[in-house]
């Protein structure tokens, strides 16, 4: 199926690895123009390539509103506008609530909320001009299913899910759709790092299968970044023009909420 993304311009944050990288690659394969950023532009340039006329890369810390403004403006200048935004930059803090310092709580909330607000505020004038504007916030199933071992991250994810719903209503009259993709356990660099640090005698497939069983994932495995990228592209597609304010869970069935 043609998703109607050929010639569309999409900005992707946190694009040097994992879901952001997979999303950027899939967008390029669909014929979209991609403006991709990450804090480490050297890593980004090494990971992502594409047709010179369809790809714009830049260094950008999403918590620096001036840097975000510069990158968004330059991206819109390069491609003549913006049709979509994928807010993907983020991380998880593995700590229970009483092992989480006050500054760490603030950092988690800042990253989950302001990484989205900075980009959206900067991109909004161009999104208004698009006939198929779409914003996808990459979130986590933790937003509706808290995990005690990720207390601050769970709370911040819930705040982002709530904010996304608000934005979807406020921006609808401007023709901008806003949706969420909520992840479960996805095989990205973070889980590979944890596997290496674990010192396990198992190979990664067996180790991750045990992890999936421990976390109650019915499909019995971790997901892949590409399995997340596809629903992201689906929500970006003009064919999804009647979808806004929704959240798609990508977690192998781990979600327990209705």
matplotlib code that plots the C-alpha trace (Angstrom):
import matplotlib.pyplot as plt

x = [0.0, 1.2, 1.2, 1.2, 4.4, 6.4, 7.6, 6.3, 8.7, 9.0, 11.3, 12.5, 14.3, 16.6, 17.3, 20.8, 19.7, 16.8, 13.2, 14.3, 16.8, 14.4, 11.7, 14.0, 15.1, 11.6, 10.5, 13.3, 12.3, 8.8, 10.1, 9.7, 12.1, 13.6, 15.1, 16.8, 18.6, 20.4, 22.8, 25.7, 25.7, 28.8, 26.9, 23.9, 25.9, 27.5, 24.1, 21.9, 22.3, 20.0, 19.5, 21.2, 18.1, 15.9, 17.9, 18.9, 20.9, 21.8, 23.0, 20.3, 19.6, 15.8, 16.0, 17.7, 14.8, 17.0, 18.8, 15.5, 14.2, 17.3, 17.1, 13.4, 13.8, 16.7, 14.8, 11.8, 14.0, 15.8, 12.6, 10.1, 8.0, 7.1, 4.3, 5.2, 7.1, 8.2, 9.1, 11.3, 14.1, 14.1, 15.5, 14.4, 15.6, 15.8, 15.1, 12.4, 10.7, 12.7, 16.0, 15.3, 16.8, 14.8, 16.9, 16.4, 12.6, 12.9, 15.2, 12.7, 9.8, 11.8, 12.9, 9.5, 7.5, 9.8, 11.4, 7.9, 6.9, 10.1, 9.8, 6.1, 6.2, 9.0, 7.3, 3.7, 3.8, 4.9, 2.6, -0.4, 0.5, 0.5, -2.6, -1.8, 0.1, 0.7, 2.7, 3.6, 4.9, 6.8, 5.8, 5.6, 3.1, 4.4, 2.2, -0.8, 0.8, 3.3, 6.4, 7.8, 11.4, 10.9, 9.0, 10.0, 9.9, 6.4, 5.1, 6.7, 5.3, 1.8, 2.2, 3.2, 0.2, -2.1, -0.4, -0.7, -4.4, -4.7, -2.6, -4.7, -7.8, -6.2, -4.5, -7.3, -8.8, -5.4, -5.4, -2.7, -3.2, -1.4, -1.1, 1.0, 2.8, 3.4, 6.2, 6.7, 10.1, 11.9, 15.3, 17.4, 20.8, 19.7, 18.7, 21.8, 23.9, 22.0, 22.6, 26.4, 26.5, 24.6, 27.4, 24.8, 26.0, 23.0, 23.0, 21.0, 18.0, 17.7, 18.4, 15.7, 13.2, 13.7, 13.2, 10.0, 8.7, 9.5, 7.7, 4.6, 4.8, 2.4, 4.4, 7.4, 10.0, 11.2, 9.9, 12.1, 12.6, 11.2, 8.0, 7.6, 8.5, 5.6, 2.8, 4.6, 4.6, 0.9, 0.0, 2.0, 0.3, -2.4, -4.4, -4.8, -6.5, -9.3, -7.0, -6.1, -5.8, -5.2, -2.5, -1.3, 0.4, 3.4, 4.3, 3.6, 0.4, 2.0, -0.5, -3.1, -5.3, -8.4]
y = [0.0, 3.5, 5.5, 8.8, 9.9, 10.5, 14.1, 14.7, 16.2, 14.7, 15.8, 13.0, 13.6, 11.1, 9.6, 8.2, 4.8, 2.6, 3.6, 7.0, 5.5, 2.8, 5.4, 7.7, 4.8, 3.7, 7.2, 7.5, 4.1, 5.5, 8.5, 11.1, 13.9, 13.4, 16.0, 14.0, 15.2, 13.8, 15.2, 13.3, 14.3, 12.2, 9.1, 10.2, 10.7, 7.3, 5.6, 7.3, 8.0, 8.5, 10.5, 13.9, 15.7, 13.9, 14.0, 16.8, 16.0, 18.2, 18.2, 19.2, 18.8, 18.8, 20.5, 23.5, 25.5, 27.8, 24.9, 23.3, 26.5, 26.7, 23.1, 23.3, 26.5, 25.2, 21.9, 23.8, 26.0, 23.1, 21.2, 24.1, 23.2, 20.5, 17.9, 15.7, 15.5, 12.3, 13.2, 10.2, 11.6, 10.0, 7.5, 5.4, 5.8, 2.5, 3.4, 3.0, 6.2, 6.3, 5.8, 8.7, 12.0, 15.3, 16.4, 13.1, 13.6, 17.0, 15.7, 12.9, 15.3, 17.9, 15.4, 13.8, 17.1, 19.8, 17.7, 17.6, 21.2, 22.7, 20.9, 21.4, 25.1, 25.6, 23.4, 24.7, 27.5, 25.1, 22.3, 24.7, 25.2, 21.4, 19.8, 16.6, 17.6, 14.9, 14.6, 11.3, 11.2, 8.0, 7.1, 3.9, 1.5, 2.6, 5.7, 3.6, 0.7, 2.0, 0.0, 0.4, -0.1, 2.9, 5.2, 8.6, 7.5, 6.0, 9.2, 11.4, 9.0, 9.4, 13.2, 13.0, 10.8, 13.3, 16.2, 14.5, 14.1, 17.8, 18.8, 16.6, 18.6, 22.0, 21.6, 19.8, 23.1, 23.9, 20.7, 19.1, 15.5, 14.4, 10.7, 8.4, 5.2, 3.5, 1.0, -2.1, -3.9, -3.1, -4.6, -1.4, -0.5, -0.1, -3.7, -4.9, -2.9, -4.4, -7.8, -7.2, -5.9, -8.8, -11.3, -13.9, -17.2, -17.2, -15.8, -12.6, -14.5, -16.8, -13.9, -11.7, -14.6, -15.0, -11.3, -11.4, -14.3, -12.4, -9.3, -11.3, -10.6, -13.0, -13.1, -14.3, -11.9, -8.3, -6.2, -4.6, -1.0, -1.6, -3.0, 0.3, 2.4, 1.0, 2.2, 5.5, 5.8, 4.7, 7.6, 10.0, 8.9, 11.1, 7.8, 8.0, 11.4, 10.6, 9.4, 11.9, 11.7, 8.0, 5.8, 2.6, 0.0, -1.8, -4.3, -7.9, -7.9, -6.8, -4.0, -4.9, -1.7, -1.8]
z = [0.0, -0.8, 2.4, 0.6, 2.2, -1.0, -1.1, 2.4, 4.9, 8.4, 11.2, 13.5, 16.8, 18.5, 15.1, 15.6, 17.0, 17.9, 17.0, 15.7, 13.3, 12.1, 11.5, 9.5, 7.4, 6.7, 5.8, 3.3, 1.8, 1.4, -0.6, 2.2, 3.0, 6.4, 8.7, 11.4, 14.5, 17.6, 20.2, 18.6, 15.0, 14.2, 15.4, 13.4, 10.2, 10.6, 11.1, 8.6, 4.9, 2.0, -1.2, -0.7, -1.7, 0.7, 3.9, 6.2, 9.4, 12.3, 15.9, 18.3, 22.0, 22.3, 25.7, 24.2, 22.8, 20.7, 19.2, 18.4, 16.8, 14.6, 13.4, 12.7, 10.8, 8.7, 8.0, 6.8, 4.7, 3.1, 2.1, 1.8, 4.8, 7.2, 7.1, 10.2, 13.4, 15.3, 18.8, 19.7, 21.9, 25.3, 27.7, 30.8, 34.4, 36.1, 39.8, 42.3, 43.6, 46.9, 45.1, 42.7, 43.6, 43.3, 40.4, 38.6, 38.9, 37.3, 34.5, 33.6, 33.5, 31.5, 28.9, 28.4, 28.3, 27.0, 24.3, 22.7, 23.5, 22.2, 18.8, 18.4, 19.2, 16.6, 14.0, 14.4, 11.8, 9.1, 10.2, 9.9, 6.3, 5.5, 4.1, 6.0, 9.2, 11.7, 15.0, 16.6, 20.1, 20.9, 24.4, 26.4, 27.8, 31.2, 30.7, 31.6, 33.3, 35.9, 36.7, 40.2, 38.9, 36.6, 38.9, 37.6, 33.9, 34.4, 35.9, 33.2, 30.5, 31.9, 31.8, 28.1, 27.3, 29.0, 27.2, 23.8, 24.3, 25.1, 22.1, 19.7, 20.7, 20.6, 17.3, 15.4, 14.2, 12.7, 10.8, 12.9, 14.1, 17.3, 18.3, 20.4, 19.9, 23.2, 23.4, 25.4, 25.6, 22.3, 21.3, 21.1, 22.2, 25.8, 26.2, 24.4, 26.9, 29.8, 28.4, 28.1, 31.6, 33.0, 32.4, 31.4, 30.0, 27.7, 24.2, 23.7, 22.2, 25.2, 27.6, 26.1, 26.0, 29.7, 30.1, 28.1, 30.2, 33.4, 32.1, 31.0, 27.3, 25.5, 22.3, 24.2, 22.8, 22.6, 19.7, 17.1, 16.2, 12.8, 14.4, 16.1, 13.0, 10.9, 13.2, 13.4, 9.7, 9.6, 11.9, 9.8, 6.6, 5.1, 4.8, 8.6, 8.3, 10.8, 13.6, 16.3, 20.0, 19.9, 21.3, 19.7, 21.9, 20.5, 23.2, 22.1, 24.2, 27.5, 28.1, 30.7, 30.3, 28.3]

ax = plt.figure().add_subplot(projection="3d")
ax.plot(x, y, z, "-o")
ax.set_aspect("equal")
plt.show()
